Amino acid sequence: MKSPVYNIKAIPIEDIQANSYNPNHVAPPEMKLLYESIKEDGYTMPIVVYPLGNGKYEIVDGYHRYTTMLLHRDIYEREGGKLPCSIIDKDKSNRMASTIRHNRARGSHSIELMMNIVSELKKAGMSDAWIMKEIGMDADELLRYKQLSGLAELFKDREFSESK
């Protein structure tokens, strides 16, 4: 496999859209710092995107760098309205896992969105072992998200003993 970072593509921001599952949150002071960083240093990390097949791309990682350009005309103009993008081609479950791996060490995660991701991955047929490995969760954390979601179907592959 050749790492996608060796083929960065400048993509117009109008052709890029956010995904619906990113649980990462950046507080206003850090967003201001991100703007200052991009203003002073430029984009030093590409946005990771997935091609949707219609000339559009969905963000896998880099939503806040993308948002910075949307919110700041000076950045948009300096960059010619284009973002440096690294393109990956993975199915949705693996893109979700990639998003989590990219984000876990940065920012904080919305509990509600993490519950939604766990639910969607389980509905897609992903095993607990796959989820734990691919998004870096331990068994207790996964269990908590499944319990918080309150969805019985998340436990459908578990065996339970009958109470007496």
Beta strands, then each sheet from edge to edge (+ up, - down):
strand 1: 9-12
strand 2: 16-17
strand 3: 24-25
strand 4: 47-51
strand 5: 57-61
strand 6: 82-87
strand 7: 108-109
sheet 1: 1+ 6- 4- 5+ 2+
sheet 2: 3+ 7-
end
